[in-house]
Amino acid sequence: MRILTTIFFFFILGAIQCTMAQSVQTIRGKMPAQKMGLTLVHEHVFLDWTGAERMQASAWNNDSAVAVILPYLRKMQSHGVKTILECTPNYIGRNPRLLARLADSTGLHILTNTGYYGARWDNHIPAHAYRESVDQIAARWLEEFNHGIDGTTIRPGFIKIGVDGDSLLSEIDEKIVRAAARTHLRSGLTIVAHTGPDQLALRQVEILQQEGVALDAWVWTHAQGGSDVVRVALAKKGAWISLDGLGWVNPAERAGDSTGLMNYVNAIVHLKKAGLLKRVLLSHDAGWYTHGVPGGGRFQPYTLIFTHLLPILREKGFTKKEIDGLMVVNPRAAFAIRVRPKN
């Protein structure tokens, strides 16, 4: 009887995991991943740079923000985009009520996040995170996943963290990476980690493995700041390689520094030659309306992938299937909710 009970338990668990694997969590509720369509995995619509201990959401002007943001979203939609991941974390301007208004106005599927952002010299890490344990921080994020964000019914669709690039992970940065790992194992949410250089990616990988998380639950965000060698090595281990700073590229610059358009092209071609296109994600890291700046400040469009990058990839022989893989298939595989433990 005990054997039959055990078999039944794992059958039910497998069925639950299968169901979760087909779904993503949008701000309007759970949705089949198949409905995501063409997706931009790293964008912003609103930011508040004032810092974790000074930020006041009550001061935000969502009416003004909507008026500025909507034309950019509609231009993006003219290129066929159906889903965006809004990657602004808590304490840096995460604004779920604004996102709900934008989703209603545009029909876009929008995912928001839970997590803390340790980049920018930890200015956006709340004071309680230094005092609390890894498990206490993870419990805060799981509370949002289970019950909603900031008194709303809006639940996060992924975990967004950030680490600073000037060290091999500070104590607080390591703490939030571990909290993200433990949150993933109890929620199935994908970890999107603002990272950049190789050494910070490799250190996070060590921590995730210590915590028992498989690398296909982790997105190396801003991997354009890393090297071909390490991108290939981590992609082979299952990590998602996110090349996502294209909103800041000068379209006329076909070569040059680390933001040059051809550097993105060459990175993608290199990953294709290694047989790893199925691990690549693309986005702009563009936007955004900045609280406290007259008129919302400078706004970068969400279109350069479509107007410049994809035409070059087609010139280089990328097929429709390969491009659909980058823009449609890979995002839904990366962000479908499912627990991914290390084998």
N, C-alpha and C positions, 0 to 999 in steps of 0.2 A: 504494500500500500504506500509506504514511504517513497519507494522508487517511482511509482505512478504519480504521486504528488509532486515530486521533484521535476519529472518530465513535463507535467502540466505547467508548473511554474515557469520553466524556461521557454515553453511554447508561448505562454502569454507574454513574457518579457520580449521574446523575439518579435511577436506581433506588434507590441507597442513600439519597439525600435523601428520596425519597418514602416509603421504609420508616421512616426516622427521624421524619418528620413525623407519622407515625401513632402514635408511642410517647412515653411519659413514663417517667422513671426513678424508681421507688419504692424504698423501703429493702429491699423483697423482690425487686427486679429490675425489668427492663424490662416495661412493660405497655402494651397498646393504649390510646391516649388516649381512645377511645370508651368505655372502661370506667370512666373517672373519675366519671361521674355528677355529682350535686350536690356542688360543691367550695367549700371555704373556703380562700382563697389566702394568707391571712396570719394565722397563729395561733401561739401558743407553749404549750408544756407545761412547760418547765423553764428556769430561768435561774440564772446565778451571776454576781453583780455584783462580785466581788472584784478583778477586773482581770487583764489578760493575763499579767502577770509573777508574780502571786500565786495564780492559780487552780490548784487541784489536783483533777483529776477523780477521783483515788483516794479522795477524801473524800466523794464524793457517795453519798447513801443512796437507791438506786433502788427498794428495797422500799417505803420510806416514800412516795416520790414516786408510785409506781404506785397505792398505796391512796388517795391524795388525788385523783389525776388521773382515774382510771377513771370515777367517777360523772359527771363533767362531760362526758367524751367520749360516754358512753352517752346522756346527755340531748341532746347535740348530734345523735347518730344518730337519736334519736326524731323529728327534723325532716327526716330523709331524707338527711343528709350521708353521702357515700360516701368522699370524699377530703379530706385537709387537707395544706396546705403548712406544715410546722413551720419557722418563719423565724428560729430562734435560731442565730446564726452561731458559728463557732469562736472560742474565747477569751472567750465570754460565756455558755457553758453548753450548747453543742451536745452532744447526748447520744445517739448513734446506738444504743447498746445498750438504753437505756430506750425509745427509739422502737420498736425491734424487739419488745420485750415488749408494748408497748401495741398494736401492730398485731396481734400474735398473740391478744391478749385480746379485741379488739374487732372484728377483721376489716376495720378501716379501711385504706384505701390512704394511706400517709404518705410524703411527699417531704421529704427533708432537703437540706442545701445545702453548698456550699463558698464561700469568700470571707472577707473581714475587715470589721469594723464600725467605721467611723471616727467615728460619732456619740458623744455623751457625752464630749466633750473628748479623744477618742482613747485613753481608758483601756483599751480592749479591742484595741488594735493591738499585736501582738507586737514586741519590739525589733528582730528581724531584718528586719521590713518597712521600717524606716527605712534600713537598710544596703543592702538588696538592690535590684536594678533592677526595673523593671516586668516584664521577661520572666522574671526569677527568681521573682517572686511568682506570676506566671501559671503557671509550671512546677509550683509546689507545688500549686496548685489543680487543674491537669490531672492530676497524679499521683493525687489523690483520685478524680477522675473515671474515670481509667483502671484504677486498682488497688484503690480502697477507702479508707475513712476509719479512721484510728486502729487499724490492724491488723485491721479487719473487712473483710468483702466488701461492705459497704454503700456504695453510690456516691451522690453527690449528684445531685439532680434539677433543681437550679437554682443560680444564683450569688446570694448575698446580700451586699450591701455597705451601708454607711451613711456619710453625710457630715454634718458639723456644720452647724447653722443659723446660726452667728454670724459666718460669713465667706463670701467668694465662692470657696470651696474652698481649704483649706490645701494645702501641698505634698504631704503624705501622703495626703490625701483624693483629690487629683488622681491620685496614683500608683495608688491602688486602683481608681479608675474606669477608668484605662487598662488595668490588669491584668485587670479584668473584661471589657473589650472584647476583649482578645487571647485570653482564655480562651474567650469565646463563639465567636470565629472558628475555634477549633480543637476545639470540643466541641459546639456547637449549643445549649448551655444558656442559658436566658433569664436576664437580669440583673434582679434585684429590688433596687431602690436606695432605701433609707430616705432620704427627701429632705425633703419638706415644702414650703418656700416657693418661689415662682416663680423667683427668681434662681438658686437652686441647681439647679433642674431645667434651666433654660436653659443653665447652664454645663456640666452633664453632657452635654446634647445636643450642644454644640459639640465636646466631647471625643470622643464616640461617632462623630460625623461625621468628625472628623480621623482616627480609627482605622479608618474604613471599615465601621462597623456601622449597619445600618438600625434605625430607632426601634422597629419592632415586635419587636425583641429586648430591649427595655427597659421595665421597669415603674416608673412614677413612684409610688413608695410614699408613703403619707400625702399624696396630692394634695389631700385636703381642706384642707391648709394653704396651697394656692395659690389662684389667682383663676379665675373662669369664663373670662376672656379667654384666659389662657395654657393652661388645661386644653383648651379648644376648639382652640386653635392647634396644640398638640402632638398632640392626638388626630387632627387632620386629617393630620398628618405620619406617623401610624402608631403613636405611643406608646400604651402601655397606661396608663389612668388608674385608679389604685387608690385607692378611697375606703374606708379600712380601719382606722378607729379606733372602730368602733361599739361595741366592748366597754366603752368608757369613757364612753358617753353616758348621761345620766340620762333614763330613759324618760319621766319627767314633764315634761321640759324640751323643749317643742315649738318653742322659739325661744331666742335668746340668743347665747352666745359661740360660738367656733369648733368646740366639741364638741356643739353643739345638734343634736338629731335632725332638725329641719326644715332645717338647713343642708345636711345630707346629701341630704335629699329634694329640695331646691331645686337642688343641684348636679346630681343625676341627671336631673331634669326639664329643666334647661338643656341638658345633653348630648343628651338625647332630641330636643329641639326642633332641635338642630343636626344631627340625623341621625347621632349618634356613639355610640349605645348599644353598638354592636359593639366599642367600644374600652374599655369600662368593666368594672372588677373590683370586687367587694365583699368585705369581711371585717371581723373584729372587732379584731384585734391583742389578743386576750384570753388568758386563763390567769392565772397560771402558778405552778407550784411553785418557790419561791425557796430555793436552797441557803443554809443558815446561819440561816434564820428559823424559829423554832419552829412546827412543824406545816406548814411550807411557806409561811406567810404568807397574805395575802389572795388569793383566786382569783376572777377574773371569768368568768362563764359565756359560752359560745359560742352564744348563742341570740337576742340582741336583733334580729338581722336578720329572723328568722322570726316573732318575737312582736310586733314593732313596725314595723320599716321596711317589709317587704313588704306588710303590710295597708294602710299609707298609700299605697304605690305603686298598689295595686289600686284604692283609692278614687279615685285620680287617673287611672284609666283604663288603667293598664298591663295588657297582656294576658298570658296564660300564656306565649305564645311569647316575649314580651319579657323576662319574668322568667326563663324557662328560658335565654334568651340570656345574661343576667347571671350566672346561677349554674351553668350547665352548659356551654353552648357556648363562651363567652368563655374560661373557664379552660383548656379543653383546647386551644383555638387558641393561647393565650398560652404554654403550657408544653410543648407538643409539641416534641421535640428536633429542631432543624434549624438549620443555619447561615443567618443572615440578613445577607448583606453589603449595604452601601449600594450602590444602583444608580449 
